[in-house]
């Protein structure tokens, strides 16, 4: 058993390095049991509970009814780049920041063996976008983007790269004119071989925190030395890189600044007895010293990997990762998303909870804003080379969750999602290979607005009761009716037009609406109303929301 586990781990590590050298981090193993049509009729809802939710629980979970409900209504996707035609390739994840109606997004490109940091910006909340602005003009062999932040007129980017001399460095640049001109690089670190890795920085107001790891050897063990640097003046000056702690080799370090003063949170993955596990630790002095680590994933069951950490101003922390304990696609590449949440700045943590059920998820991102939590991930339920972006959200702090919402539908790979919420808008960027070969990515953007509906509070007559779930829904809607007589149920749209009629009998009835009208044609996304025919339209109404 141990040899088999070690063999699988070795194969996975080799494939990971192969993918990295091809500048792709998204290709996962196939999930061949999925059928294209069934991707849109999964009516399962997963909720947070003391026990993990499995498919057998979906009826009880889906029956949860809320009088007030909210949802994110997504706008059209926008293609931001046209790099394929110029033989230019995206060479890193993209990062972005939002301030009022201004959005800055940065990533790295590769053209003729030269890599550069570039910037795109929008000043009308993403409706229109600037051309690509070259930030670095470095002429380096490799450049990676890690972070962007805008505050009080200062736009700061952090990157890393391999110079022609072979030296690897981590650096930042600042612009005071919305990205049209930039100061010289500020170098944090240089090392004569590319064994220095940086992870995305974090910022809050004038405070910016960055970190990197130095992969080395200590006592004949491969370990990371985690180094940190801090700016308290929006990137004007930086503290020296300081060694924070040593530990066995880790990966996918993610950070979050806390609502508590001087507090920084960190989540990462590392190997324990040939299995990768998720850990958390925090610093109460802005990264100069760190508390002991806390296990987040259940130890010793299956691989847990690629964690992500988000936080808000109320002391909430939210960690997602994917795990193979409930199954995997293609022999161990994709799994199910799990999460844990803390409501007290990491002092205590809720139970590990399963969020998805198709065993086809990989890289995830999230935001948390009070009770509103949004999670986006890369999903391989179709095939190895068909990855799509999915989204799920909760408006009650993770107790109940919406249905999964598929945000992309295109050939090849969609991946590397980054998501944020600002005010009542959700912003999403991702890489998309629909226009070229498998690894020829373009930048895409989409935003969603938070919608809120309130159920009518008029008293219903005792001889007729109606309820519907899930709400919102994106495939089929279950309608429960209890009536003392037979009758006709009407479903009509927001303009008052009847789209569907159903007969019901005395007693209990369960009707499944497939989101089609009386002619069998699919209806459009929007708000619909369910009522008993012959009753005044001001009473006895069930309001539902259909999201395609």
C-alpha positions in Angstrom: 0.0 0.0 0.0 2.8 2.4 0.9 4.6 1.6 -2.4 1.5 2.3 -4.4 1.0 5.6 -2.6 4.6 6.6 -3.2 4.3 5.6 -6.8 1.2 7.7 -7.3 2.9 10.6 -5.6 6.0 10.4 -7.8 3.9 10.3 -10.9 1.9 13.4 -9.8 5.1 15.3 -9.0 6.6 14.5 -12.4 3.5 15.6 -14.2 3.3 18.8 -12.2 6.8 19.9 -13.3 5.9 19.0 -16.9 2.9 21.2 -16.8 4.8 24.1 -15.2 7.4 24.0 -18.0 4.7 24.2 -20.6 3.4 27.3 -18.8 0.1 25.7 -18.0 -1.3 25.0 -14.6 -4.8 23.9 -15.5 -4.6 20.5 -17.3 -6.1 17.9 -15.1 -7.2 14.3 -15.6 -10.5 13.6 -17.3 -13.8 12.9 -15.6 -15.3 10.6 -18.2 -18.6 9.8 -16.5 -20.0 13.3 -17.2 -22.4 13.8 -20.1 -22.7 17.2 -21.7 -26.5 17.4 -21.2 -26.4 16.5 -17.5 -24.1 19.4 -16.6 -27.1 21.6 -16.5 -29.6 19.5 -14.6 -27.7 18.9 -11.4 -30.2 20.0 -8.8 -28.1 19.2 -5.8 -27.4 21.8 -3.1 -24.6 21.3 -0.6 -24.8 23.0 2.8 -22.5 23.4 5.7 -23.3 20.9 8.5 -21.5 19.0 11.2 -21.2 16.0 8.8 -20.2 16.1 5.2 -23.1 16.3 2.8 -23.4 13.4 0.2 -25.7 13.0 -2.7 -28.1 10.9 -0.6 -28.9 14.1 1.4 -29.9 16.3 -1.5 -33.6 16.1 -0.9 -33.4 17.2 2.7 -30.9 19.9 1.9 -32.8 21.2 -1.1 -35.9 21.5 1.0 -34.4 24.4 3.0 -36.7 27.4 2.3 -35.8 31.1 2.7 -38.3 34.0 2.7 -35.5 36.4 1.7 -33.0 35.5 -1.0 -30.2 37.0 -2.9 -28.2 36.0 -5.9 -25.5 37.2 -8.3 -26.7 38.0 -11.8 -23.8 37.7 -14.2 -23.3 40.0 -17.2 -21.8 39.1 -20.5 -18.2 37.9 -20.7 -15.7 40.3 -22.3 -12.5 39.3 -24.2 -9.7 41.6 -23.1 -6.7 40.5 -25.2 -5.9 39.4 -28.7 -2.5 37.9 -28.2 -2.8 34.7 -30.3 -2.5 36.7 -33.6 0.8 38.2 -32.5 2.4 35.0 -31.2 2.4 36.4 -27.7 1.6 34.2 -24.8 0.3 34.8 -21.2 3.1 33.8 -18.9 1.5 34.1 -15.4 -1.7 34.4 -13.5 -3.5 37.7 -13.6 -4.1 39.9 -10.6 -6.4 42.8 -10.2 -7.7 45.5 -7.9 -10.8 47.6 -7.8 -11.4 51.1 -6.5 -14.8 52.7 -7.1 -15.3 52.3 -10.9 -11.6 51.9 -11.6 -10.1 48.4 -12.3 -6.4 47.6 -12.8 -5.3 44.2 -14.0 -1.8 42.9 -14.6 -0.2 39.8 -15.9 3.0 38.7 -17.7 3.5 38.0 -21.4 6.1 36.0 -23.4 7.1 36.9 -26.9 10.2 35.7 -28.7 11.7 34.4 -25.5 11.3 37.8 -23.8 8.9 38.2 -20.9 7.3 41.4 -19.6 4.8 42.6 -17.0 1.8 44.4 -18.6 -1.2 46.3 -17.4 -4.8 46.8 -18.6 -7.2 49.3 -17.0 -10.8 50.3 -17.0 -12.3 53.6 -15.7 -16.0 52.7 -16.2 -16.3 49.6 -14.0 -15.2 47.2 -16.7 -17.4 48.3 -19.6 -14.4 49.4 -21.7 -10.7 48.6 -21.4 -7.4 50.3 -22.3 -4.8 48.8 -24.6 -2.0 46.8 -23.0 0.6 49.0 -21.3 4.1 47.5 -20.9 5.3 48.0 -17.3 8.7 46.3 -17.2 10.4 46.5 -20.6 12.8 44.1 -18.9 14.1 41.9 -21.6 14.2 39.0 -19.1 13.9 35.4 -19.9 11.0 34.9 -17.6 8.7 37.3 -15.7 5.8 36.5 -13.3 3.2 38.8 -11.8 2.3 38.4 -8.1 0.3 41.4 -7.0 -1.3 44.8 -7.8 -2.7 47.4 -5.4 -4.1 50.9 -5.8 -4.4 53.4 -2.9 -4.3 57.2 -2.6 -3.0 57.7 -6.1 -0.3 55.0 -5.9 -0.5 51.9 -8.1 1.9 49.2 -7.0 2.8 45.9 -8.8 5.0 43.1 -7.5 6.7 40.6 -9.8 9.6 38.2 -10.2 11.8 37.0 -13.0 14.9 35.4 -14.3 17.4 37.9 -15.8 19.6 37.0 -18.7 22.4 36.5 -16.3 20.4 33.7 -14.7 19.8 35.6 -11.5 16.3 35.4 -10.1 14.9 38.5 -8.4 11.7 39.7 -6.8 10.8 43.4 -7.3 8.1 46.1 -7.3 7.2 49.2 -9.3 5.1 52.2 -8.5 3.1 54.5 -10.8 1.5 57.8 -9.8 -0.4 58.5 -13.1 -2.7 55.5 -13.3 -0.1 53.2 -14.8 1.0 55.3 -17.8 4.6 55.7 -16.4 6.5 53.8 -13.8 9.5 54.3 -11.5 12.5 52.0 -11.5 12.4 48.5 -10.0 12.8 48.1 -6.3 14.5 44.7 -5.9 13.8 42.8 -2.7 15.9 39.7 -3.4 18.3 38.2 -5.8 19.6 34.7 -6.0 21.9 33.1 -8.6 19.5 30.3 -9.5 15.7 30.1 -9.9 15.0 28.5 -6.6 13.3 31.6 -5.1 9.6 31.7 -5.4 7.2 34.5 -4.4 3.5 34.3 -3.6 0.8 36.8 -4.2 1.0 39.8 -1.9 -1.8 41.4 0.1 -2.7 44.9 0.9 -5.0 47.0 3.2 -4.9 50.7 2.9 -1.3 51.9 3.0 0.0 48.5 4.3 1.4 46.0 1.8 2.7 42.6 2.8 4.7 40.3 0.5 6.5 37.0 1.0 8.8 34.6 -0.8 10.3 31.2 -0.1 13.9 30.1 -0.6 14.0 26.5 -1.6 17.2 25.1 -0.1 18.6 22.3 2.0 19.0 22.2 5.8 20.1 19.1 7.7 19.9 17.2 4.5 16.2 18.0 4.2 14.5 20.0 1.4 12.9 23.0 3.2 11.6 26.4 2.6 12.8 29.5 4.4 9.8 31.9 4.3 10.9 35.5 3.9 8.6 38.6 4.3 8.8 42.3 3.5 6.4 45.1 4.5 5.5 48.5 3.2 3.4 51.0 5.2 3.4 53.8 2.7 1.8 52.3 -0.4 5.0 50.8 -1.8 7.2 53.9 -1.4 9.6 52.1 0.9 10.0 48.5 2.0 11.5 46.7 5.0 14.4 44.3 4.4 13.4 40.8 3.5 13.3 39.0 6.9 13.5 35.2 7.5 10.2 34.3 9.2 10.5 30.5 9.7 11.9 27.3 8.3 9.7 24.3 7.5 9.5 21.3 5.2 8.9 22.1 1.6 5.5 23.8 1.2 3.5 25.0 -1.8 0.7 27.4 -2.7 1.2 29.8 0.2 -1.7 32.2 0.5 -2.1 35.2 2.8 -4.7 37.5 4.2 -4.6 40.7 6.2 -6.9 40.6 9.2 -9.4 43.1 10.6 -7.3 43.0 13.8 -4.3 45.4 13.9 -1.0 43.9 12.7 -2.4 40.5 12.1 -1.5 38.4 9.0 -3.0 35.0 8.2 -1.3 32.3 6.1 -2.5 29.0 4.6 -0.3 26.5 2.8 0.1 22.9 1.8 2.9 20.5 2.7 3.6 16.8 2.7 3.0 14.7 5.7 3.8 10.9 5.3 3.6 11.1 1.6 0.2 13.0 1.6 -0.2 16.7 1.0 -2.2 18.4 3.8 -3.4 22.0 4.4 -2.1 24.1 7.4 -2.8 27.5 8.8 -0.8 29.9 10.9 -0.8 33.6 11.8 1.4 36.4 12.8 0.3 39.2 15.1 3.3 41.5 14.3 2.9 41.8 10.5 5.0 38.8 9.6 8.0 39.2 11.9 7.1 36.1 14.0 4.5 33.4 13.5 2.5 31.1 15.8 2.5 27.4 15.6 0.7 25.8 12.6 -2.8 24.5 12.8 -4.0 21.5 10.6 -6.9 22.5 8.4 -7.5 19.3 6.4 -8.2 15.9 7.9 -4.9 14.3 8.2 -3.8 11.0 6.6 -6.8 10.3 4.4 -6.0 11.6 0.9 -4.2 14.4 -0.8 -5.4 17.9 0.0 -4.0 20.6 -2.2 -4.0 24.1 -3.7 -5.5 26.0 -0.7 -6.9 29.5 -1.0 -7.6 32.0 1.9 -9.9 35.0 1.9 -10.9 37.4 4.7 -13.1 40.4 5.5 -13.2 43.3 7.9 -15.4 41.4 10.4 -12.8 38.8 11.4 -14.1 36.1 9.0 -11.6 33.8 7.3 -12.5 31.3 4.6 -10.2 28.5 3.3 -10.9 26.3 0.3 -8.9 23.5 -1.2 -9.6 20.3 -3.2 -9.4 16.8 -1.9 -9.6 13.2 -3.2 -11.2 11.6 -0.3 -14.7 11.5 -2.0 -13.3 10.4 -5.3 -11.2 11.8 -8.2 -11.2 12.3 -11.9 -8.7 10.6 -14.1 -6.8 8.7 -11.5 -6.2 11.4 -9.0 -6.0 14.9 -10.5 -9.3 16.5 -9.8 -11.4 16.1 -6.7 -14.0 17.9 -4.6 -13.8 21.3 -3.0 -13.8 21.5 0.7 -13.9 24.5 3.1 -13.4 25.6 6.6 -14.5 28.9 8.1 -13.4 30.9 11.1 -15.5 33.8 12.5 -13.0 35.0 15.1 -9.8 35.8 13.2 -8.6 32.2 13.2 -9.0 31.4 16.9 -11.4 28.7 16.2 -12.5 26.9 13.0 -15.7 25.3 11.8 -15.7 21.7 10.6 -14.3 20.6 7.3 -17.2 20.7 4.8 -17.7 19.3 1.3 -18.7 22.0 -1.2 -18.9 20.1 -4.5 -19.9 16.6 -5.5 -18.7 15.8 -9.0 -15.0 15.1 -8.0 -13.9 17.3 -10.9 -12.7 20.5 -9.2 -9.1 21.8 -9.0 -7.9 25.3 -8.5 -10.3 27.6 -6.5 -10.6 31.2 -5.5 -13.0 32.9 -3.1 -14.2 36.0 -1.3 -16.0 36.5 2.0 -17.9 39.6 2.9 -19.9 39.1 6.1 -22.4 36.4 5.3 -21.8 36.5 1.6 -19.3 34.0 0.4 -18.4 33.4 -3.3 -16.3 30.5 -4.6 -15.1 30.0 -8.2 -13.1 27.1 -9.4 -11.7 25.2 -12.4 -13.8 22.2 -13.3 -12.9 19.2 -15.5 -16.2 17.2 -15.4 -16.3 17.2 -19.2 -12.7 16.0 -20.1 -9.0 16.5 -19.6 -8.8 19.2 -22.1 -12.1 20.9 -21.5 -11.9 22.9 -18.3 -14.7 25.3 -17.4 -15.2 28.0 -14.7 -17.9 27.3 -12.1 -19.3 29.5 -9.3 -21.3 28.9 -6.1 -22.3 31.3 -3.3 -23.8 31.5 0.1 -25.6 34.5 1.7 -25.9 33.0 5.2 -22.2 32.5 6.1 -21.9 29.1 4.5 -24.9 27.4 6.0 -26.7 27.0 2.7 -25.4 27.3 -0.8 -26.7 28.1 -4.3 -26.6 25.7 -7.1 -23.4 25.5 -9.1 -23.4 28.0 -11.9 -21.3 27.4 -15.0 -19.7 30.7 -16.1 -17.8 29.5 -19.2 -18.8 27.3 -22.1 -16.0 27.2 -24.7 -13.5 24.7 -26.3 -10.2 23.9 -24.7 -9.2 25.2 -21.3 -10.6 27.9 -19.1 -8.5 28.5 -15.9 -6.6 30.6 -13.5 -9.7 32.4 -12.1 -9.3 35.5 -9.8 -12.4 36.9 -8.1 -13.2 39.8 -5.8 -16.2 41.5 -4.5 -16.3 45.3 -4.2 -19.5 47.0 -2.9 -22.3 45.0 -4.5 -20.4 43.9 -7.6 -18.5 40.6 -8.1 -15.5 40.8 -10.5 -14.0 37.8 -12.2 -10.9 37.4 -14.5 -9.7 34.2 -16.1 -7.5 32.7 -18.8 -9.2 31.2 -21.8 -7.8 29.1 -24.7 -10.8 29.0 -26.9 -9.2 31.0 -29.7 -6.0 29.1 -30.3 -4.3 25.9 -29.4 -4.6 24.3 -26.0 -2.2 26.6 -24.2 -2.7 29.8 -26.1 -4.6 31.9 -23.5 -6.5 35.1 -23.7 -7.7 37.3 -20.8 -11.4 37.3 -20.1 -13.5 39.4 -17.8 -17.0 39.1 -16.4 -18.8 40.9 -13.5 -22.0 40.1 -11.6 -24.3 42.3 -9.6 -25.9 41.3 -6.4 -29.7 41.0 -6.6 -32.0 40.7 -3.7 -35.7 39.5 -3.6 -38.1 39.5 -0.7 -40.9 37.0 -0.6 -44.4 38.6 -0.4 -45.5 38.4 3.3 -49.3 38.3 2.6 -51.1 35.5 4.4 -51.9 32.5 2.3 -55.4 30.9 2.5 -55.4 27.8 4.6 -56.9 25.7 1.8 -53.8 26.2 -0.5 -50.1 26.2 0.3 -47.2 26.4 -2.2 -43.4 26.3 -1.8 -40.6 25.9 -4.3 -36.9 24.9 -4.1 -34.1 25.4 -4.8 -34.5 29.1 -5.1 -32.7 30.5 -7.1 -32.4 27.5 -9.5 -30.7 26.8 -12.8 -32.1 23.6 -14.1 -35.3 22.3 -12.6 -37.6 23.6 -9.8 -39.5 21.4 -7.4 -42.9 22.9 -6.4 -44.8 21.5 -3.4 -48.6 22.1 -3.2 -51.0 21.2 -0.4 -54.6 21.9 -1.4 -58.1 21.1 -0.1 -59.3 21.0 -3.8 -58.0 20.4 -7.3 -57.1 23.3 -9.5 -54.6 24.8 -11.9 -51.2 26.2 -11.0 -49.8 29.1 -13.0 -46.2 30.2 -13.6 -45.9 33.7 -15.1 -43.0 36.1 -15.8 -42.4 39.5 -14.5 -44.5 41.1 -17.3 -47.5 39.0 -16.1 -47.5 36.6 -19.1 -48.4 33.0 -18.2 -45.5 30.7 -19.3 -46.6 27.4 -17.9 -49.7 25.7 -16.4 -50.0 22.6 -14.3 -53.0 20.7 -13.0 -53.0 19.6 -9.4 -55.3 17.4 -7.3 -56.6 17.6 -3.8 -53.9 16.7 -1.2 -50.2 16.9 -1.6 -48.6 17.4 -5.0 -45.0 17.6 -6.2 -44.5 19.3 -9.5 -41.1 19.6 -11.3 -40.8 22.6 -13.6 -38.1 22.2 -16.3 -37.8 25.9 -17.0 -39.7 25.5 -20.2 -43.0 27.2 -21.3 -46.2 25.5 -22.4 -44.7 25.0 -25.9 -41.7 23.2 -24.6 -39.3 26.2 -25.3 -36.7 27.1 -22.6 -37.6 30.3 -20.8 -35.0 33.1 -20.2 -33.2 33.9 -16.9 -35.2 36.1 -14.6 -37.9 36.4 -11.9 -41.0 34.2 -12.1 -44.1 33.9 -10.0 -46.1 30.8 -9.0 -49.8 31.1 -8.0 -53.1 29.3 -7.9 -55.4 30.1 -10.8 -58.5 32.1 -9.8 -56.9 33.8 -6.8 -56.2 37.5 -6.7 -52.6 38.2 -7.9 -51.9 40.2 -4.8 -51.9 37.2 -2.5 -50.7 33.6 -2.5 -47.6 34.2 -4.7 -44.3 32.3 -4.6 -41.5 34.3 -6.2 -38.6 32.3 -7.8 -35.5 33.2 -9.7 -34.2 31.2 -12.7 -30.4 31.5 -13.4 -29.1 29.8 -16.6 
